[in-house]
C-alpha cells in the first residue's frame, strides 16, 4: 500500500508548526494516525511529538559555531539541508516502513530551498521512491495578505514552490482566527482572486510604466491559468480544518486503497446449533 506525506512549507512565521499541531489534534479526533517529522534544523520547540527530528542529525547552532565553516544563520541552514540531502538513509531508518503511513514534514522557511536549490526536489524524489504520495502545503500569513502587492508577492512565492517541486500543492492562508471581522471580509477576495480587477484597483499606485507592465503580465499569468488559489485556515474552526484536510487527501488519493474489513462478531456461534429445538422451546414456553 502507498504511504502519504504533506510537505508543510512557507515563509518563517507563517504558522507551519501551529498547522502541524492543529492537524495532529484534528486527526486524533477522527481516529486517524498522523505523524510529524521536523526538518527544520533551526527549530527551537514544538508542542507535539515527532517521529524524527533533523536536529538529531545536524543543528544550525553547531554549524555556526564551527570555526572551519564560518557560516551565518542563513548559510548555516542551507549547509544543514545539503548535509541532510546527502544522508537520506538517516531519514529512511527513522521512518521505518509501516503501511498506510501519513506523515507531515515540517520544513524550513528559507525561500531559497524552493527556488534555486535542489534539496527539497531531491527530498520529494526520494519520498516517491519510498512509495510516498506527496502533497505540498504552502502557508502564507493572512495578516500580511490584505494588500494587493503583498498578496502578489505571496502568490509568487507559492508559485515558485509549485514549479520547483512539481507535485500537487494546496495553498493556505493561516491565522484567519487572528483577523478582525473587517479584515476577514477584506481578505475573502484574495482566496479566489480576480487578478485583473485587483490590478485595476491599484493601477494608480504604480508610477513606473515598466513595473506596471510587469505586474500586469504576472497577474495575467496567474489569472489566465488559474494557477494559485488559497484555502482559509482557522485553527478554531473544526469544519474549516476538515475542508483543508479533505482537499489534501483528495490530491494524494488518500483512502482509495484502504481495505474494508467485515466487523467481527463478539461471540462465535456454537457448532451444530439446532435452531428448530430453540424455536420450539420458545413456542412451548
SELO-236921 format. One record per residue: x, y, z of N, C-alpha, C, O in turn; residue number from 1; residue in three letters. Coordinates in steps of 0.1 Angstrom, whole numbers, plus 5000, padded with zeros to 4 digits. Layout:
N
   neast   nnorth    nup   caeast   canorth   caup   ceast   cnorth    cup   oeast   onorth    oup   resi   resn
       X        Y      Z        X         Y      Z       X        Y      Z       X        Y      Z    NUM    ala
...
//
This chain:
285
   neast   nnorth    nup   caeast   canorth   caup   ceast   cnorth    cup   oeast   onorth    oup   resi   resn
    5008     4988   5000     5000      5000   5000    5009     5012   5000    5020     5012   5005      1    unk
    5004     5023   4994     5012      5036   4994    5012     5042   5007    5005     5039   5016      2    unk
    5022     5051   5009     5023      5060   5021    5020     5074   5017    5021     5077   5005      3    unk
    5017     5082   5026     5013      5096   5023    5021     5106   5030    5025     5104   5042      4    unk
    5023     5118   5024     5031      5128   5030    5026     5142   5026    5022     5144   5015      5    unk
    5027     5151   5036     5025      5165   5034    5038     5172   5036    5044     5171   5047      6    unk
    5043     5180   5026     5054      5189   5028    5049     5202   5033    5043     5210   5024      7    unk
    5050     5206   5045     5044      5218   5051    5055     5229   5049    5065     5229   5056      8    unk
    5052     5238   5039     5062      5248   5036    5056     5262   5038    5044     5264   5041      9    unk
    5065     5272   5037     5060      5286   5038    5071     5295   5045    5080     5289   5051     10    unk
    5070     5308   5044     5080      5317   5050    5080     5315   5065    5071     5310   5071     11    unk
    5091     5319   5071     5093      5319   5086    5081     5327   5092    5079     5338   5088     12    unk
    5075     5321   5102     5064      5328   5109    5051     5327   5103    5041     5333   5107     13    unk
    5050     5318   5092     5037      5316   5086    5028     5307   5093    5016     5305   5089     14    unk
    5033     5300   5103     5024      5291   5111    5026     5276   5108    5016     5269   5110     15    unk
    5037     5272   5103     5039      5258   5099    5038     5248   5111    5031     5238   5110     16    unk
    5045     5252   5122     5044      5243   5134    5030     5243   5140    5025     5232   5144     17    unk
    5023     5254   5140     5010      5255   5145    5000     5247   5136    4991     5240   5141     18    unk
    5003     5247   5123     4995      5239   5114    4996     5224   5117    4986     5217   5118     19    unk
    5009     5220   5119     5011      5206   5122    5005     5202   5135    4998     5191   5135     20    unk
    5006     5210   5145     5000      5207   5158    4985     5206   5156    4978     5197   5162     21    unk
    4979     5215   5149     4964      5215   5147    4959     5203   5140    4949     5197   5143     22    unk
    4967     5199   5129     4963      5188   5121    4964     5175   5129    4956     5166   5128     23    unk
    4975     5174   5138     4976      5162   5146    4964     5160   5155    4959     5150   5157     24    unk
    4960     5171   5162     4949      5171   5171    4936     5168   5164    4928     5160   5169     25    unk
    4934     5174   5152     4922      5172   5144    4921     5157   5140    4911     5151   5140     26    unk
    4932     5152   5136     4933      5138   5131    4930     5128   5142    4923     5118   5140     27    unk
    4935     5131   5154     4932      5123   5166    4917     5122   5168    4912     5112   5172     28    unk
    4910     5133   5166     4895      5134   5169    4888     5125   5158    4877     5121   5160     29    unk
    4895     5123   5147     4889      5115   5136    4894     5100   5137    4891     5092   5128     30    unk
    4902     5097   5147     4908      5084   5149    4917     5080   5137    4918     5069   5133     31    unk
    4924     5091   5132     4934      5089   5122    4948     5091   5128    4950     5099   5136     32    unk
    4957     5082   5124     4971      5083   5129    4979     5092   5119    4981     5088   5108     33    unk
    4984     5103   5125     4992      5112   5117    5005     5115   5125    5004     5118   5137     34    unk
    5016     5113   5118     5029      5116   5125    5036     5128   5119    5032     5133   5108     35    unk
    5045     5134   5127     5052      5146   5122    5067     5144   5122    5073     5138   5131     36    unk
    5074     5149   5112     5088      5149   5111    5093     5163   5110    5089     5171   5102     37    unk
    5102     5167   5119     5108      5180   5119    5120     5181   5110    5130     5174   5112     38    unk
    5119     5189   5099     5130      5191   5090    5137     5204   5091    5145     5208   5083     39    unk
    5134     5212   5102     5140      5225   5104    5151     5224   5114    5148     5222   5126     40    unk
    5163     5225   5109     5175      5223   5119    5176     5235   5128    5185     5235   5137     41    unk
    5168     5246   5126     5169      5257   5135    5157     5258   5144    5155     5268   5151     42    unk
    5149     5248   5144     5137      5248   5152    5141     5249   5167    5151     5243   5171     43    unk
    5133     5256   5175     5135      5257   5189    5127     5248   5198    5132     5240   5206     44    unk
    5114     5248   5195     5105      5239   5203    5091     5238   5195    5088     5246   5187     45    unk
    5084     5227   5198     5071      5225   5193    5063     5216   5203    5069     5209   5211     46    unk
    5050     5218   5202     5042      5212   5213    5035     5199   5208    5024     5196   5212     47    unk
    5042     5191   5200     5037      5178   5196    5049     5169   5195    5060     5173   5192     48    unk
    5046     5156   5196     5057      5146   5195    5061     5144   5180    5052     5145   5171     49    unk
    5073     5141   5178     5078      5139   5164    5084     5125   5163    5090     5120   5173     50    unk
    5082     5119   5151     5088      5106   5149    5102     5106   5145    5109     5097   5146     51    unk
    5106     5118   5140     5120      5120   5136    5123     5135   5137    5114     5144   5134     52    unk
    5135     5139   5140     5139      5153   5142    5153     5155   5136    5163     5148   5140     53    unk
    5154     5164   5126     5166      5165   5118    5177     5170   5128    5189     5169   5125     54    unk
    5174     5176   5139     5184      5181   5148    5192     5170   5155    5202     5173   5161     55    unk
    5186     5158   5154     5194      5146   5158    5205     5143   5149    5215     5137   5152     56    unk
    5204     5148   5136     5214      5146   5126    5224     5158   5125    5236     5156   5125     57    unk
    5218     5170   5125     5226      5182   5124    5218     5194   5129    5206     5194   5127     58    unk
    5225     5204   5135     5218      5216   5140    5225     5228   5135    5237     5228   5133     59    unk
    5217     5239   5133     5223      5251   5127    5233     5257   5137    5244     5262   5133     60    unk
    5230     5257   5150     5239      5263   5160    5253     5256   5159    5263     5263   5161     61    unk
    5253     5243   5158     5266      5236   5157    5274     5240   5144    5286     5242   5145     62    unk
    5267     5242   5134     5273      5246   5121    5279     5260   5122    5290     5263   5118     63    unk
    5271     5269   5129     5276      5283   5130    5288     5284   5140    5296     5293   5138     64    unk
    5289     5275   5149     5299      5276   5159    5312     5269   5154    5323     5270   5160     65    unk
    5311     5262   5142     5323      5256   5137    5332     5266   5130    5328     5273   5120     66    unk
    5344     5268   5136     5353      5278   5131    5358     5275   5116    5362     5284   5109     67    unk
    5358     5263   5112     5362      5260   5099    5352     5263   5088    5355     5264   5076     68    unk
    5339     5265   5092     5329      5268   5083    5325     5283   5082    5324     5289   5071     69    unk
    5324     5289   5094     5321      5304   5095    5309     5308   5087    5309     5317   5080     70    unk
    5298     5300   5090     5285      5304   5083    5277     5312   5093    5277     5311   5105     71    unk
    5269     5321   5087     5258      5328   5094    5246     5319   5095    5246     5308   5091     72    unk
    5235     5325   5100     5223      5317   5102    5217     5311   5089    5214     5300   5088     73    unk
    5217     5320   5079     5211      5315   5066    5220     5305   5059    5215     5295   5054     74    unk
    5233     5308   5058     5242      5299   5052    5243     5286   5060    5245     5275   5054     75    unk
    5242     5287   5073     5242      5275   5081    5231     5266   5079    5232     5254   5078     76    unk
    5219     5272   5077     5207      5264   5074    5208     5257   5061    5204     5245   5059     77    unk
    5213     5264   5051     5214      5258   5038    5225     5246   5038    5222     5236   5032     78    unk
    5235     5248   5046     5245      5238   5047    5239     5226   5054    5241     5214   5050     79    unk
    5231     5228   5064     5224      5217   5071    5215     5209   5062    5215     5197   5062     80    unk
    5208     5216   5053     5198      5209   5044    5206     5201   5033    5202     5191   5029     81    unk
    5217     5207   5029     5225      5200   5019    5232     5187   5025    5233     5177   5019     82    unk
    5236     5188   5038     5241      5177   5045    5230     5166   5047    5232     5154   5045     83    unk
    5218     5171   5050     5206      5162   5051    5204     5155   5038    5201     5143   5038     84    unk
    5205     5162   5027     5202      5155   5014    5213     5145   5010    5210     5135   5003     85    unk
    5224     5146   5016     5235      5135   5014    5234     5124   5025    5241     5115   5024     86    unk
    5224     5125   5033     5222      5115   5044    5207     5111   5045    5202     5110   5056     87    unk
    5201     5108   5034     5187      5104   5034    5185     5090   5040    5174     5087   5044     88    unk
    5196     5083   5042     5195      5070   5048    5191     5071   5063    5184     5063   5069     89    unk
    5195     5083   5069     5191      5086   5083    5175     5087   5083    5169     5082   5092     90    unk
    5170     5094   5073     5155      5096   5073    5148     5083   5071    5138     5080   5077     91    unk
    5154     5075   5062     5147      5062   5059    5147     5053   5071    5137     5046   5073     92    unk
    5158     5053   5079     5158      5045   5091    5149     5050   5101    5142     5043   5109     93    unk
    5147     5064   5102     5138      5070   5112    5124     5067   5108    5116     5065   5117     94    unk
    5120     5067   5096     5107      5065   5091    5103     5050   5093    5091     5047   5095     95    unk
    5112     5041   5091     5109      5027   5090    5100     5024   5078    5100     5032   5068     96    unk
    5092     5014   5079     5083      5011   5068    5070     5005   5074    5069     4993   5076     97    unk
    5060     5013   5076     5047      5009   5080    5037     5013   5070    5036     5024   5065     98    unk
    5029     5003   5066     5019      5006   5055    5009     5016   5060    5005     5017   5072     99    unk
    5005     5024   5051     4995      5035   5053    5000     5046   5063    4992     5051   5070    100    unk
    5013     5048   5062     5018      5060   5070    5012     5073   5064    5011     5074   5052    101    unk
    5010     5082   5073     5005      5096   5069    5014     5105   5077    5013     5106   5090    102    unk
    5023     5112   5070     5034      5120   5078    5034     5134   5073    5033     5137   5061    103    unk
    5034     5144   5083     5036      5158   5080    5051     5161   5081    5057     5159   5092    104    unk
    5057     5167   5071     5071      5171   5072    5071     5186   5074    5068     5194   5065    105    unk
    5075     5190   5086     5076      5204   5089    5089     5210   5084    5100     5207   5090    106    unk
    5088     5218   5073     5100      5222   5066    5105     5236   5070    5098     5243   5076    107    unk
    5118     5239   5067     5123      5252   5070    5116     5263   5061    5110     5260   5051    108    unk
    5118     5276   5065     5111      5286   5058    5119     5294   5048    5114     5303   5042    109    unk
    5132     5290   5046     5141      5298   5037    5136     5296   5023    5134     5285   5018    110    unk
    5133     5307   5016     5127      5306   5002    5137     5300   4992    5133     5295   4982    111    unk
    5150     5301   4995     5160      5296   4986    5158     5281   4983    5161     5275   4973    112    unk
    5153     5274   4994     5151      5259   4992    5140     5256   4982    5140     5244   4977    113    unk
    5132     5265   4978     5121      5263   4969    5122     5270   4956    5113     5270   4948    114    unk
    5133     5277   4954     5135      5285   4942    5147     5279   4933    5144     5274   4922    115    unk
    5159     5279   4939     5170      5275   4930    5179     5264   4937    5188     5259   4930    116    unk
    5176     5260   4949     5184      5249   4955    5177     5236   4953    5164     5236   4954    117    unk
    5184     5225   4950     5177      5213   4947    5173     5204   4959    5168     5193   4956    118    unk
    5176     5208   4971     5174      5200   4983    5160     5194   4984    5158     5182   4985    119    unk
    5150     5203   4983     5136      5199   4985    5131     5190   4973    5123     5181   4975    120    unk
    5136     5193   4961     5132      5185   4950    5138     5171   4952    5131     5161   4949    121    unk
    5150     5170   4957     5156      5157   4959    5149     5149   4970    5147     5137   4969    122    unk
    5144     5157   4980     5136      5150   4991    5123     5144   4985    5119     5133   4988    123    unk
    5116     5152   4976     5104      5147   4970    5107     5135   4962    5099     5125   4963    124    unk
    5117     5135   4954     5120      5123   4946    5123     5111   4954    5120     5100   4951    125    unk
    5130     5113   4966     5134      5102   4974    5121     5096   4981    5120     5084   4982    126    unk
    5112     5105   4986     5100      5100   4992    5092     5092   4982    5086     5082   4985    127    unk
    5091     5097   4969     5084      5090   4959    5090     5076   4956    5083     5067   4954    128    unk
    5103     5075   4957     5109      5062   4956    5106     5053   4967    5105     5040   4966    129    unk
    5103     5059   4979     5098      5051   4991    5083     5049   4991    5077     5045   5001    130    unk
    5077     5051   4979     5063      5049   4977    5054     5058   4985    5043     5055   4989    131    unk
    5058     5070   4987     5050      5081   4993    5043     5088   4982    5049     5091   4971    132    unk
    5030     5092   4984     5023      5101   4976    5024     5115   4983    5020     5116   4994    133    unk
    5030     5124   4977     5034      5137   4983    5026     5148   4978    5023     5150   4966    134    unk
    5022     5157   4988     5014      5169   4985    5022     5181   4992    5025     5180   5003    135    unk
    5024     5191   4984     5029      5203   4990    5018     5212   4997    5008     5213   4991    136    unk
    5021     5217   5009     5011      5225   5016    5019     5238   5019    5027     5239   5028    137    unk
    5015     5249   5011     5023      5261   5012    5014     5271   5020    5003     5274   5017    138    unk
    5020     5276   5031     5013      5285   5040    5018     5299   5039    5030     5302   5037    139    unk
    5008     5309   5039     5011      5323   5040    5003     5329   5051    4992     5325   5053    140    unk
    5008     5339   5058     5002      5345   5069    4991     5355   5063    4994     5364   5056    141    unk
    4978     5353   5067     4967      5361   5062    4969     5375   5066    4964     5384   5059    142    unk
    4976     5378   5077     4977      5392   5082    4985     5400   5073    4984     5413   5074    143    unk
    4994     5394   5065     5002      5402   5056    4997     5401   5041    5004     5405   5032    144    unk
    4985     5396   5039     4980      5394   5026    4968     5403   5023    4961     5400   5013    145    unk
    4966     5413   5031     4954      5421   5029    4956     5433   5020    4948     5442   5018    146    unk
    4968     5434   5014     4972      5444   5004    4975     5437   4991    4982     5427   4992    147    unk
    4972     5443   4980     4973      5436   4967    4987     5432   4964    4990     5421   4960    148    unk
    4997     5441   4966     5010      5438   4962    5017     5428   4972    5026     5421   4967    149    unk
    5013     5429   4984     5018      5418   4993    5012     5405   4989    5019     5394   4990    150    unk
    5000     5405   4985     4993      5393   4980    5001     5387   4968    5003     5375   4968    151    unk
    5004     5396   4958     5011      5391   4946    5024     5385   4950    5028     5375   4944    152    unk
    5031     5391   4960     5044      5386   4964    5042     5372   4970    5050     5363   4968    153    unk
    5032     5370   4978     5029      5357   4984    5025     5346   4974    5029     5335   4975    154    unk
    5018     5351   4964     5014      5342   4953    5026     5337   4945    5028     5325   4942    155    unk
    5036     5346   4943     5048      5342   4935    5056     5333   4943    5063     5324   4938    156    unk
    5057     5334   4957     5064      5325   4965    5058     5311   4964    5065     5301   4963    157    unk
    5045     5311   4965     5038      5298   4964    5040     5292   4950    5041     5279   4949    158    unk
    5039     5300   4940     5041      5295   4926    5055     5290   4924    5057     5280   4916    159    unk
    5065     5296   4930     5079      5291   4928    5081     5277   4934    5087     5269   4928    160    unk
    5074     5275   4946     5075      5261   4951    5068     5251   4943    5072     5240   4941    161    unk
    5056     5255   4937     5048      5246   4929    5056     5242   4916    5056     5230   4913    162    unk
    5063     5252   4910     5070      5249   4898    5083     5241   4901    5086     5232   4893    163    unk
    5089     5244   4912     5102      5237   4915    5099     5223   4919    5107     5214   4915    164    unk
    5089     5220   4927     5087      5206   4932    5079     5197   4922    5081     5185   4922    165    unk
    5070     5203   4915     5062      5196   4905    5054     5185   4912    5054     5173   4908    166    unk
    5047     5188   4923     5038      5179   4930    5025     5187   4932    5024     5199   4931    167    unk
    5014     5179   4935     5002      5186   4939    5004     5196   4950    5011     5192   4960    168    unk
    4998     5207   4950     5000      5217   4961    4988     5224   4965    4980     5228   4956    169    unk
    4986     5225   4978     4974      5232   4983    4980     5244   4991    4988     5243   4999    170    unk
    4975     5256   4987     4979      5269   4993    4969     5273   5003    4957     5273   5001    171    unk
    4975     5277   5015     4966      5280   5026    4970     5294   5032    4982     5297   5034    172    unk
    4959     5302   5036     4961      5314   5043    4959     5310   5058    4948     5307   5062    173    unk
    4969     5312   5066     4968      5308   5080    4965     5320   5089    4964     5331   5084    174    unk
    4962     5317   5102     4960      5327   5112    4947     5335   5109    4946     5347   5112    175    unk
    4937     5329   5102     4925      5336   5100    4918     5339   5113    4910     5349   5113    176    unk
    4920     5332   5123     4914      5334   5136    4919     5347   5143    4913     5352   5152    177    unk
    4930     5352   5138     4936      5364   5144    4931     5377   5137    4934     5388   5141    178    unk
    4924     5376   5126     4919      5387   5118    4907     5394   5125    4899     5387   5131    179    unk
    4906     5407   5123     4894      5413   5128    4882     5410   5118    4885     5406   5107    180    unk
    4870     5412   5122     4858      5409   5113    4860     5417   5100    4856     5412   5089    181    unk
    4864     5429   5101     4866      5437   5089    4877     5432   5079    4875     5431   5067    182    unk
    4888     5428   5085     4899      5422   5077    4894     5409   5071    4899     5406   5060    183    unk
    4886     5401   5078     4882      5388   5072    4873     5390   5060    4874     5383   5050    184    unk
    4865     5401   5060     4857      5404   5048    4866     5409   5037    4864     5405   5025    185    unk
    4876     5417   5040     4885      5422   5030    4893     5411   5023    4896     5411   5011    186    unk
    4897     5401   5031     4906      5390   5026    4899     5380   5018    4905     5372   5011    187    unk
    4885     5379   5018     4878      5370   5011    4881     5371   4996    4881     5361   4988    188    unk
    4883     5383   4991     4886      5385   4976    4899     5379   4972    4902     5378   4960    189    unk
    4908     5376   4982     4921      5371   4979    4922     5356   4979    4931     5350   4974    190    unk
    4911     5349   4984     4911      5335   4984    4910     5329   4970    4917     5319   4967    191    unk
    4901     5335   4962     4899      5331   4948    4899     5344   4940    4889     5348   4935    192    unk
    4911     5349   4938     4912      5363   4933    4909     5365   4918    4912     5356   4910    193    unk
    4904     5377   4915     4903      5382   4901    4915     5391   4899    4914     5403   4904    194    unk
    4926     5386   4894     4938      5394   4893    4937     5407   4885    4943     5417   4888    195    unk
    4929     5406   4874     4927      5418   4866    4920     5429   4873    4924     5441   4872    196    unk
    4910     5426   4881     4903      5436   4889    4912     5441   4899    4911     5453   4903    197    unk
    4920     5433   4905     4930      5437   4915    4939     5447   4910    4943     5457   4916    198    unk
    4944     5445   4897     4953      5454   4891    4946     5468   4888    4952     5478   4891    199    unk
    4934     5468   4884     4927      5480   4881    4925     5488   4894    4926     5501   4893    200    unk
    4922     5481   4905     4920      5489   4917    4933     5495   4922    4932     5505   4930    201    unk
    4945     5490   4918     4957      5496   4923    4966     5502   4912    4978     5504   4915    202    unk
    4961     5504   4901     4969      5509   4889    4975     5522   4892    4985     5526   4887    203    unk
    4968     5531   4900     4972      5544   4902    4984     5545   4911    4991     5555   4912    204    unk
    4987     5534   4919     4998      5535   4929    5011     5531   4922    5021     5532   4929    205    unk
    5011     5526   4910     5023      5522   4903    5028     5533   4894    5021     5536   4884    206    unk
    5039     5539   4897     5043      5551   4889    5051     5547   4877    5050     5553   4867    207    unk
    5059     5537   4879     5068      5532   4868    5060     5524   4857    5053     5515   4861    208    unk
    5061     5528   4845     5054      5521   4834    5059     5507   4832    5052     5498   4830    209    unk
    5073     5505   4834     5078      5492   4832    5073     5482   4843    5069     5471   4840    210    unk
    5073     5487   4856     5068      5479   4867    5053     5476   4865    5048     5465   4869    211    unk
    5046     5485   4860     5032      5484   4858    5029     5473   4848    5020     5464   4850    212    unk
    5037     5473   4837     5035      5462   4827    5040     5449   4832    5033     5438   4829    213    unk
    5050     5448   4840     5055      5436   4846    5044     5430   4855    5041     5418   4855    214    unk
    5039     5439   4864     5028      5434   4873    5016     5429   4866    5010     5419   4870    215    unk
    5012     5436   4855     5001      5432   4847    5004     5418   4841    4995     5409   4840    216    unk
    5016     5416   4836     5020      5403   4830    5019     5392   4840    5014     5381   4837    217    unk
    5024     5394   4852     5023      5384   4863    5009     5381   4867    5005     5369   4868    218    unk
    5001     5392   4869     4987      5389   4872    4979     5382   4861    4971     5373   4864    219    unk
    4983     5385   4849     4976      5378   4838    4980     5363   4837    4971     5355   4835    220    unk
    4992     5360   4840     4997      5346   4840    4989     5338   4851    4985     5327   4849    221    unk
    4988     5344   4863     4982      5338   4874    4967     5336   4871    4961     5325   4874    222    unk
    4961     5346   4866     4946      5346   4863    4942     5337   4852    4933     5329   4853    223    unk
    4950     5338   4841     4946      5330   4829    4947     5315   4831    4939     5308   4825    224    unk
    4957     5311   4838     4959      5296   4840    4954     5291   4853    4956     5279   4857    225    unk
    4947     5300   4861     4942      5296   4874    4952     5288   4882    4949     5277   4887    226    unk
    4964     5294   4884     4975      5287   4889    4975     5286   4905    4981     5277   4911    227    unk
    4970     5297   4911     4971      5297   4925    4957     5301   4931    4951     5311   4928    228    unk
    4953     5293   4941     4941      5296   4949    4945     5293   4963    4954     5285   4966    229    unk
    4937     5299   4973     4940      5298   4987    4928     5292   4994    4917     5296   4991    230    unk
    4931     5284   5005     4921      5280   5014    4923     5287   5027    4935     5288   5032    231    unk
    4913     5291   5034     4914      5298   5047    4917     5287   5058    4911     5276   5057    232    unk
    4925     5290   5068     4928      5281   5079    4927     5288   5092    4935     5297   5096    233    unk
    4916     5284   5099     4913      5290   5112    4914     5278   5122    4906     5269   5121    234    unk
    4924     5278   5131     4926      5267   5139    4915     5264   5149    4915     5254   5156    235    unk
    4906     5274   5151     4895      5272   5160    4882     5267   5153    4872     5264   5159    236    unk
    4883     5265   5140     4872      5261   5132    4874     5247   5127    4881     5244   5117    237    unk
    4867     5237   5134     4869      5223   5130    4864     5220   5116    4871     5212   5109    238    unk
    4853     5226   5112     4848      5223   5099    4858     5228   5088    4860     5221   5078    239    unk
    4863     5240   5090     4873      5246   5081    4885     5237   5080    4891     5235   5069    240    unk
    4890     5232   5091     4902      5224   5092    4899     5211   5084    4908     5206   5076    241    unk
    4887     5205   5085     4884      5193   5078    4883     5195   5063    4887     5186   5056    242    unk
    4878     5207   5059     4878      5210   5045    4892     5211   5039    4895     5205   5028    243    unk
    4901     5217   5046     4915      5217   5042    4921     5203   5041    4927     5200   5031    244    unk
    4918     5195   5051     4923      5181   5051    4917     5173   5039    4924     5165   5033    245    unk
    4905     5175   5036     4898      5168   5025    4905     5172   5012    4907     5163   5003    246    unk
    4908     5185   5010     4915      5189   4997    4928     5182   4996    4932     5177   4985    247    unk
    4936     5181   5007     4949      5175   5006    4948     5160   5004    4955     5154   4996    248    unk
    4938     5153   5011     4936      5139   5009    4932     5136   4995    4937     5126   4989    249    unk
    4924     5144   4989     4919      5142   4975    4931     5143   4966    4932     5135   4956    250    unk
    4940     5153   4968     4952      5155   4959    4961     5143   4959    4968     5140   4949    251    unk
    4962     5136   4970     4971      5124   4971    4964     5111   4971    4969     5100   4974    252    unk
    4951     5112   4969     4942      5100   4968    4942     5091   4981    4942     5079   4980    253    unk
    4942     5098   4992     4942      5091   5005    4929     5084   5006    4918     5090   5004    254    unk
    4929     5072   5011     4917      5064   5014    4912     5055   5002    4904     5047   5005    255    unk
    4917     5058   4990     4912      5050   4979    4917     5035   4979    4910     5026   4974    256    unk
    4928     5033   4986     4934      5019   4987    4931     5012   5000    4936     5001   5002    257    unk
    4924     5019   5009     4921      5013   5022    4911     5001   5020    4902     5002   5012    258    unk
    4914     4990   5027     4906      4978   5026    4895     4979   5036    4897     4983   5048    259    unk
    4883     4975   5032     4871      4975   5041    4871     4961   5048    4872     4951   5041    260    unk
    4870     4961   5061     4871      4949   5069    4857     4946   5075    4850     4956   5080    261    unk
    4853     4934   5074     4840      4930   5080    4841     4931   5095    4851     4927   5101    262    unk
    4831     4936   5102     4831      4937   5116    4831     4923   5122    4824     4914   5117    263    unk
    4839     4921   5133     4839      4908   5139    4828     4906   5149    4824     4916   5157    264    unk
    4822     4894   5150     4812      4891   5159    4818     4890   5173    4829     4884   5175    265    unk
    4811     4895   5183     4816      4894   5197    4817     4880   5202    4826     4876   5209    266    unk
    4807     4872   5198     4806      4858   5202    4804     4849   5190    4796     4852   5181    267    unk
    4812     4839   5190     4811      4829   5179    4799     4820   5182    4796     4817   5193    268    unk
    4792     4816   5171     4781      4807   5173    4785     4793   5176    4795     4788   5170    269    unk
    4779     4787   5185     4783      4773   5189    4781     4764   5177    4772     4765   5168    270    unk
    4790     4754   5176     4789      4744   5165    4777     4736   5166    4772     4733   5177    271    unk
    4771     4732   5154     4760      4722   5154    4748     4728   5162    4741     4720   5168    272    unk
    4745     4740   5161     4734      4746   5168    4721     4742   5162    4720     4745   5150    273    unk
    4711     4737   5169     4699      4732   5164    4688     4743   5166    4683     4745   5177    274    unk
    4686     4751   5155     4677      4763   5157    4662     4758   5158    4654     4765   5164    275    unk
    4658     4746   5153     4645      4741   5154    4641     4738   5169    4630     4742   5174    276    unk
    4651     4733   5176     4649      4730   5191    4647     4743   5199    4638     4743   5207    277    unk
    4656     4753   5196     4655      4765   5203    4641     4772   5200    4635     4777   5209    278    unk
    4637     4772   5187     4625      4779   5184    4613     4772   5190    4603     4778   5195    279    unk
    4613     4758   5190     4602      4750   5196    4601     4753   5211    4590     4754   5217    280    unk
    4613     4754   5218     4613      4757   5232    4607     4770   5235    4600     4771   5245    281    unk
    4609     4781   5227     4603      4794   5229    4588     4793   5227    4580     4800   5234    282    unk
    4583     4785   5217     4569      4784   5215    4562     4777   5227    4551     4781   5231    283    unk
    4568     4766   5232     4562      4759   5243    4561     4767   5255    4552     4766   5263    284    unk
    4571     4776   5257     4571      4784   5269    4561     4796   5268    4559     4804   5277    285    unk
//
